[in-house]
Amino acid sequence: MIRFEHVTKRYADGTTAVDGLSFEVAEGELVTLVGPSGCGKTTTMKMVNRLIEPTEGRIFLDGDDISAIDPVRLRRRIGYVIQQVGLFPHRTVLENTATVPHLLGWKRQKGRARAAELLDLVGLDPSVYGDRYPEQLSGGQRQRVGVARALAADPPVLLMDEPFGAVDPVVREHLQNEFLKLQEQVRKTVLFVTHDIEEAVRLGDRIAVYGQGSIEQFDTPATVLGAPANAYVADFVGADRGLKRLSVTPVEESDLDRPPVVHLDDALSAATERLRAEGARWAVVLDGDEHLHGWIPADAARDGSRGTVRDHARRMEAWLPLGAPLKQAFATMLQHDAGWIAVTDEAGEGRFLGVLTPARLHEALRRSVGADGRSVPRAEVEVESVAGTAGI
């Protein structure tokens, strides 16, 4: 969708902002451009919509050389979101959102209908917020309007220049989450500029790590964190890159232990006797469809209790779906002070797959790093294991 071929931007004073950039962004891909201030990442992005003209090289948009396209017409094909949003203060939220459709000559009713649809998509009820003015919105709400406005004419490409940089950390995380959900629905080709490596890792399908005017590494977040291309990249992503990598490494079924299980309608005495015989301290409780219900300790019948497992099963607090990031797994363990967490099928139907322990979590992270280094599936990487089922 976007292709740079040996692109250089050199200013009259001799300053070279970007030097010989060549890379491609696939259709529907979200690429984050990350690096320190003055490294050329914003210049790169602005050359795509010709707010800045390259000195050398060519840029292609969907196969077309953008130098042959009228700049105004080009910009109407590209959504653009900036940190300060740039909403018109004298226009309502609905009117702001409908700006580009209006410039493209859409009929007023069609443009407003599209604007209302986009406001709803970004979580702003048009019946509540449509007639308000920008000054009546919070910073996070204004950013949402900015995203809606950029999407109003359904552009194939979206350029985002530190769009969440002007809000507090809590709102920023919320906006990041909402944008990822939105991207799953609209699948735009996105160039996203940020100076924050954690934001780049969280949002990007791939990351371009900038040095001074050039890209030092262009790869997936997991690879950038697990196998930095050089000392500069390693220093930029930080010594805690192993912790950052937790957020981009999913839980896989091969990471799980299979503990003892009992079922809701099992006799309590028989179930607990079997657990004691196996030396297990607890078991996962499933229903008849193998869906996760809870857990039960091996000594549940110590007071002579009878009946079925259903009568004594305890609520399962620590669980997550397959495919969740290891960071979420780690956070869940800490939140519930849990020595393990249950993992269910990715479809979210609650079918139990196994449990993830701290040792298995560590092992999964090591396998992930090894898999990237050798370009093989994670399940094929062997590491010295300290995981086990002792105490289960």
C-alpha positions in Angstrom: 0.0 0.0 0.0 2.8 2.5 0.9 6.3 2.1 -0.5 9.4 4.2 0.0 12.2 3.9 -2.6 15.5 5.5 -1.6 13.8 8.6 -0.2 15.9 11.4 1.2 14.9 14.8 2.6 17.7 17.4 2.7 17.0 21.0 3.7 18.7 24.1 2.2 21.0 24.5 5.3 22.4 21.1 4.6 20.5 19.2 7.3 19.5 15.7 6.2 16.2 14.8 8.0 15.9 11.3 6.4 18.5 9.6 4.3 17.8 6.8 1.7 14.7 5.3 3.3 13.4 2.2 1.6 10.5 0.2 3.2 7.0 -1.0 2.5 3.8 -1.0 4.5 1.3 -3.7 3.5 -2.4 -3.0 3.1 -4.2 -3.1 6.5 -0.9 -3.1 8.4 -0.2 -0.7 11.4 3.4 0.3 11.4 4.8 2.4 14.2 7.7 4.8 13.6 9.5 5.2 16.9 12.7 7.1 17.8 14.0 10.2 19.7 13.0 13.7 18.8 14.5 15.0 15.6 15.2 11.5 14.1 13.1 12.0 11.0 10.0 9.9 11.8 7.5 12.8 11.5 9.2 14.0 8.3 8.8 10.5 6.9 5.1 10.5 7.7 4.5 14.1 6.3 6.1 13.1 3.0 3.4 10.6 2.4 0.7 13.3 2.2 3.2 15.8 0.6 3.1 18.2 3.5 6.9 17.8 3.0 8.4 17.1 -0.4 11.3 14.6 -0.6 14.6 15.8 -2.1 15.3 12.4 -3.7 13.6 9.1 -4.2 10.0 8.1 -4.8 6.9 7.3 -2.6 4.1 5.1 -3.9 0.6 4.9 -2.6 -1.3 1.8 -3.8 1.0 1.6 -6.8 0.8 5.3 -7.7 3.7 7.7 -7.5 2.4 10.4 -5.2 4.6 13.1 -6.9 2.2 12.8 -9.9 -0.9 13.3 -7.8 -2.3 16.8 -6.9 -1.4 17.4 -3.2 -5.0 18.5 -2.3 -6.6 15.5 -3.9 -3.9 13.2 -2.4 -4.6 14.5 1.1 -8.3 13.9 0.8 -7.5 10.2 0.2 -5.5 10.1 3.5 -6.7 10.4 7.0 -4.5 12.6 9.3 -4.6 12.7 13.1 -2.2 14.9 15.1 -1.5 15.4 18.8 -3.4 18.6 19.2 -6.4 17.3 17.1 -7.0 20.6 15.3 -10.7 20.7 15.6 -12.5 23.8 14.5 -13.7 25.5 17.7 -16.7 27.2 16.1 -18.1 24.0 14.7 -20.0 21.3 16.5 -18.5 17.8 16.9 -20.8 16.5 14.2 -19.8 19.3 11.8 -16.1 18.8 12.6 -16.4 15.1 11.9 -18.1 15.7 8.5 -15.4 18.2 7.3 -13.8 16.0 4.7 -17.0 14.6 3.3 -18.2 18.2 2.9 -14.9 19.1 1.1 -15.4 16.1 -1.2 -18.8 17.4 -2.2 -21.0 14.9 -0.4 -24.6 15.9 0.2 -25.0 17.4 3.7 -27.4 14.6 4.9 -25.0 11.9 3.7 -22.0 13.6 5.3 -23.8 14.0 8.7 -25.0 10.4 8.6 -21.4 9.2 8.0 -20.2 11.5 10.8 -22.8 10.1 13.2 -21.8 6.6 12.3 -18.1 7.3 13.0 -18.8 9.1 16.3 -20.7 6.0 17.4 -17.8 3.8 16.2 -15.3 5.7 18.4 -17.6 5.5 21.4 -19.2 8.9 21.3 -23.0 8.8 21.1 -23.8 11.4 18.4 -27.2 12.2 20.1 -25.2 13.2 23.2 -22.0 14.7 21.7 -22.9 15.7 18.2 -24.1 19.2 19.0 -21.4 20.0 21.5 -18.4 22.1 20.7 -14.8 21.0 21.2 -14.3 23.1 24.3 -17.1 21.1 26.0 -15.1 17.8 25.5 -12.3 16.3 27.5 -8.9 15.8 25.9 -9.6 12.1 25.3 -12.9 12.8 23.7 -11.4 15.4 21.4 -8.8 12.8 20.3 -11.7 10.4 19.5 -13.3 13.1 17.4 -10.0 13.6 15.6 -9.9 9.9 14.7 -13.5 9.9 13.6 -12.9 12.9 11.4 -9.8 11.2 9.8 -11.9 8.2 9.0 -15.0 10.0 7.8 -14.3 9.7 4.0 -13.2 6.1 4.5 -9.6 6.7 3.4 -7.4 3.7 2.7 -4.4 5.2 4.6 -4.3 6.8 8.1 -1.4 8.9 9.3 -1.2 9.5 13.0 1.4 11.8 14.5 1.7 11.2 18.3 -2.1 11.3 18.5 -2.3 10.3 22.2 0.7 12.2 23.5 -1.2 15.1 25.0 -3.4 13.2 27.4 -2.7 11.6 30.8 -1.4 8.0 31.0 -4.7 6.5 32.1 -6.6 8.1 29.3 -3.8 7.3 26.9 -4.0 3.6 27.7 -7.7 3.7 27.2 -7.4 5.4 23.8 -4.8 2.9 22.7 -7.1 0.0 23.6 -10.0 1.6 21.8 -7.9 2.3 18.7 -6.8 -1.3 18.6 -10.4 -2.4 18.7 -11.3 0.1 16.0 -8.4 -1.1 13.8 -9.7 -4.6 14.0 -13.0 -3.4 12.4 -11.7 -0.9 9.8 -8.3 -2.4 9.0 -6.7 0.7 7.6 -3.1 1.0 6.5 -1.6 3.1 9.3 1.7 5.0 9.9 1.8 5.9 13.6 4.5 8.2 14.9 5.5 8.0 18.5 8.6 8.5 20.7 7.3 5.9 23.2 8.7 2.4 22.7 5.9 0.8 24.8 3.2 2.5 22.7 5.0 1.4 19.6 5.2 -2.2 20.8 1.6 -2.3 22.0 0.1 -0.9 18.8 2.3 -1.9 15.9 2.2 -4.9 13.7 5.7 -3.9 12.8 8.0 -1.3 14.3 10.5 1.0 12.5 13.1 2.0 15.0 14.8 5.3 13.8 18.4 6.3 14.4 19.4 9.7 13.0 17.5 10.0 9.7 17.6 6.2 9.0 15.8 3.1 10.1 18.0 0.9 12.3 15.5 -2.0 12.5 12.2 -2.7 10.9 10.5 -5.8 12.3 7.8 -7.2 14.5 7.6 -5.9 18.1 8.6 -9.4 19.4 11.7 -9.5 17.2 12.8 -5.9 18.0 12.5 -6.7 21.7 13.9 -10.2 21.6 16.6 -9.7 19.0 17.7 -6.1 18.6 19.6 -5.5 15.4 22.4 -3.6 17.0 23.6 -1.9 20.2 21.6 1.3 19.4 18.3 -0.5 19.1 19.1 -2.5 22.3 19.8 0.7 24.2 16.7 2.4 22.8 14.2 -0.3 23.7 15.8 -0.5 27.1 17.3 -3.1 29.5 13.8 -4.1 30.5 12.9 -5.2 27.0 12.3 -8.7 28.4 9.4 -7.3 30.4 8.1 -5.3 27.4 8.2 -8.5 25.4 5.7 -10.0 27.7 3.0 -7.7 26.2 3.6 -9.1 22.7 4.1 -12.8 23.5 0.8 -14.7 23.5 -0.1 -17.7 25.7 0.0 -20.9 23.6 -1.4 -24.3 24.4 2.1 -25.8 24.5 2.9 -23.5 27.5 0.3 -25.1 29.7 0.3 -27.8 32.3 -2.6 -30.2 32.6 -3.6 -30.5 36.3 -6.0 -33.0 37.8 -9.7 -32.3 36.9 -13.0 -33.3 38.4 -16.5 -32.7 37.3 -19.4 -31.0 38.9 -21.5 -34.2 39.3 -18.7 -36.3 40.7 -19.2 -37.6 44.2 -17.2 -35.4 46.5 -15.7 -38.2 48.6 -14.5 -40.1 45.5 -13.0 -37.0 43.9 -11.1 -35.9 47.0 -9.9 -39.4 47.7 -8.4 -39.6 44.2 -6.7 -36.3 44.6 -5.1 -37.3 47.9 -4.0 -40.6 46.3 -2.3 -38.7 43.5 -0.6 -36.3 45.9 -2.5 -33.3 44.4 -3.6 -30.4 46.6 -6.4 -29.2 44.3 -8.2 -29.9 41.1 -9.9 -27.8 38.4 -13.6 -28.2 38.3 -15.3 -28.6 34.9 -18.9 -29.1 33.8 -20.1 -31.8 31.5 -18.9 -29.9 28.4 -15.4 -29.5 29.7 -16.0 -25.8 30.4 -14.2 -24.1 33.3 -16.3 -23.8 36.4 -13.9 -23.4 39.4 -11.6 -25.4 41.6 -11.7 -27.5 44.7 -9.1 -28.4 47.3 -8.1 -32.0 48.0 -9.2 -31.7 51.6 -12.8 -30.4 50.8 -14.3 -33.5 52.4 -12.2 -33.3 55.6 -15.2 -32.5 57.8 -17.1 -35.5 56.5 -19.0 -33.5 53.9 -20.9 -35.5 51.4 -22.7 -34.7 48.2 -21.1 -33.7 44.9 -18.2 -31.5 43.8 -20.8 -29.0 42.7 -21.7 -28.3 46.3 -18.1 -27.4 47.3 -16.5 -26.0 44.1 -14.9 -22.6 44.6 -15.0 -19.6 42.2 -12.1 -19.4 39.8 -10.7 -15.8 40.0 -7.5 -16.2 38.1 -8.1 -17.2 34.4 -7.7 -15.9 30.9 -8.2 -17.0 27.3 -5.6 -18.6 25.1 -3.8 -16.0 23.1 -3.8 -13.4 25.8 -0.4 -11.8 26.3 2.0 -13.1 28.9 1.9 -9.6 30.5 -1.8 -10.1 31.2 -1.1 -13.5 32.6 1.6 -12.2 34.9 -0.6 -9.3 36.0 -3.4 -11.7 36.8 -1.1 -13.9 38.9 0.0 -10.8 40.9 -3.6 -9.4 41.2 -4.9 -12.6 42.7 -1.7 -13.7 44.4 -2.1 -16.9 42.4 0.5 -19.7 41.9 -1.2 -20.6 38.6 -4.0 -19.4 36.3 -6.5 -21.3 34.3 -6.5 -20.9 30.5 -9.6 -21.4 28.4 -10.1 -21.6 24.6 -9.5 -18.5 22.6 -13.1 -18.4 21.4 -14.1 -17.4 24.9 -16.6 -20.3 25.3 -14.9 -21.4 28.6 -13.5 -24.8 27.4 -10.6 -25.6 29.8 -7.2 -26.2 28.2 -4.8 -26.2 31.1 -3.0 -24.0 33.6 -0.1 -21.6 33.3 2.4 -21.5 36.2 5.1 -18.9 36.8 7.8 -21.4 35.7 5.9 -22.1 32.5 5.4 -18.4 31.8 9.2 -17.8 32.1 9.8 -20.8 29.8 7.3 -19.4 27.2 9.2 -16.1 27.1 12.5 -17.9 26.6 11.0 -20.0 23.8 9.6 -17.0 22.1 13.0 -15.3 22.1 14.6 -18.4 20.8 12.0 -18.9 18.1 12.6 -15.4 16.7 16.4 -15.9 16.7 16.1 -19.1 14.8 13.0 -18.3 12.7 11.1 -21.4 13.8 7.8 -21.9 15.5 7.9 -21.4 19.3 6.8 -25.0 20.0 9.9 -26.3 18.2 12.3 -24.5 20.6 13.6 -26.6 23.5 14.7 -24.9 26.7 15.9 -26.3 30.0 12.6 -26.5 31.9 12.1 -25.8 35.6 8.3 -26.2 35.2 6.4 -29.1 36.7 3.2 -30.2 38.3 4.6 -30.5 41.8 2.0 -29.4 44.3 -0.8 -29.6 41.8 
